[in-house]
Amino acid sequence: MLDLIGDLADDLEPVTPIPRLRTVVGGLLLLWAAVAGLGIAMRGLRPDFLEMLLHVRGTALIFTGLGVAGLGGLLASLALGVPGREGAVRSGFVVAGIGMALAAGVGTLLFLQNPVFDSPVPLRADLDCLIVSLSVALLPALGISVFGARTVPHRPLVLVLAAAAAMAAMGGATAQATCPADDPRHLMLGHVLAPAVGALVLTFPLLFALRRARRP
């Protein structure tokens, strides 16, 4: 019997430990910062970026809400792949919900104050900002999917959905840092809706990538 157990043990492959959650979060934030920095270098910061942050107004609150939503969603999506981190999952989703409520609430109030569809900002600008958001989101979201493939989560669809929305939210904050337009319609369509568009566009490609990267 002991020989049989020894033979079975010899056939087992060594298990690589999962990196610490804070380490993965930090690494993906660095990856996002690098991609976002490249996007900002290509488009340039909006001229009044520091003024926007110092004077708390609608655009600053939307920027903050998107960033908070992205950070919360990042934590939740990664924690979904780590056994025993259910508390981090809940906390991440709560933070993400607060951030999205802030961004969407402020965006809605601004739009209701000036519900003008005939905006001087062209619809093409909305699409451009959404493309920036998705471009910034892609690599960090893919990194979350690869991490999920390594951990083999029980709810991979929820993981990639949260990853897509979270990274698109942070991409939306990046787009807003480079976009000078404060038109309410543009803020809603081009920035606040970035997490929803990211979830719609990126979820299934990320799920495919997770399944392909999963070890047999």
N, C-alpha and C positions, 0 to 999 in steps of 0.2 A: 504493500500500500504506500509506504513512504517513497519507494522508487517511482511509483506511478505519479504521486504528487510532485516529485522532483522533475519528472519528465514534462508534466504539464506546465510547471513553472518555467522550465527552460524554453518552452515554446512561446511564452508570453513576451510581447514587445514592451520595452520600458515606456512608462507613461511620463510625458512631459508635463510638468506642473503648469497650471494656468497663471499668467502674470497677475500681480496684484492689481485690483481694480483702479486704484489711484494712479498707478503707473501707466495703464492703458489710457485712462482719461487724459493724463498729461501728454502722452505721446500723440494722441489724436488732436488735442488742442494745438500742439505745435504744428502738426500737419495742416490743420485748418488755417493757422496763422500764416504759414508759408504760402498756401494757395491764395488766401485772402490778400496777403501782402503783394503777391504778383498781380492780382486783379486791380488792387488800388494803384500800383505803380503804372499799370497800363491805362487806367481811366483817370487817375488823379483824384485826390480828395475834393469834396465840394468846398468851395471857397470859404464858407462860413461854418466849417465843421466844428471847430472849437467853440465858436459862439453858440452853435446849436446845442452843444452839450452843456455849456455853462448856463444858458437861459432855458429853464425847463418849459418847453412848449410842446405842441403836438408831435412834431417830427422827432424830438428827442425822446419822448415817451414811447413812440412806436419803435424807435431804434433800440431803446432799453428793453422793451417788451419782447422783441424778436430775439435779442441776445439772451435774455433770461430763459425764454422758451427753448432756445437751442441748447443751452447748458443743461437744463433739466431733462430734456429729451435724450441728450447724449448720455447722461448718467443712467437714465432708466433703460435705454436700449442695451448698454453694456452690461448692466446688472442683471438683465434678463438671461444672460448666458452664464452667470455665476451662481452655483447652488448656494442657498442660504442667504442670499442678498435680497430677499423679498422686500425688506424695509427700504433699501436703497431704490428699488423699483418704484415703490409707492411714493417715496419722497421726490424722486425725479419727475414722476408724472404730475405730482401736485405743483412743483415749481414750474414745469412746462405749461400747465394749465393757467397758472397765475400770469405768466409772461404773455401767453396768447390772449388771455382775457384783457390784459392791459393794452396790447397792440391793437387788437380788434375793436375794443371799446373806444379807444381814443380815435382810431381811424373812422369809426362809424359816427362819432360825435362831430368830427371835422366835416365829414361828408354831409351830415344832416344840416349843419350850419351853412353849407354852401353846396346844395345839391345840383350842381351844374354839370350836365353831361357834355355840353359844348365847351370842352376844356381847351385852353391854348396848348396844352401838352399833347402831342399826338399819341395815338394808341401804339405806335411803333415803339415809343419810349417805354411803355408798360412792358412790352414783350422783351425789350433789351434788358431791362432790370431783372425780369424773371430768368432770362438766359444767364445773366451774371450770377444770380442766386443758385441756379442749378449747376453751373460750372464750378462754383466754389464748393458746392455740397458734394459733388460726385466722389472725389478721392477720399475724404474723411468718412463718408457713408459706406464706401467700399471697404475701408479699413474696419469699420464696425462689423460688416458682413463677414469678413475674413476671420475676425475674432469670434464671431458667432459660430462659424464653421468649425473652429478649433474646440469650442466648448460644447457643441451639439445641444443647443437649447431645446426645451420642450415646446416652445411657441415661436418658431422661426419667423412666421409671418408677422407677428406682433413686433418682433425685434427689428426686422427690416423696415416695417412701416414707421416705427418710432425713429429709427435711424434716418430714414429719408426725410421725414418731416422736421426733425431736429436740425439736421445739417442744412436743409433748405431755409430754415428760420435764421440760422447764423449766416447763410449766404444772403438772405434778405437784408440783414443788418449791414453786411459788407456792401451790398448794392446801395443802400441808403447813405452810407458814408461817402460814396462817390457821386451820388445823384443830387443835383442842385434843385430839383423840382419839389415844391411843397404843395402842389395841387392836390386837393383831397381825393379826387378820383384816381389820380396816379398813385398816391400813397396806398390806397386800398388795393387797386388791381396789380400794381407793379411790385409792392413790398409786403403788405399785410397778407396777401393771398399766397405768398411764396411757399409757406409750409404745406398748404393744401395742394398746390401744384407739384411740389416735390414729392409728396406722398403718392400722388396720382401717376407721375411720370417715372419715378425711380424705384418704387417698391418691388415690382415684379422683376426688373433686371437685377436688383440687389438680391432678391430671393433666389434667382437662378445662379448668381455668382456664389451665394452661400452654399447651395447644394453642390455645385461643381467643386468648390474648395474643400468640402467636407471629406475627411479621411475615410477610406473604406473600413 
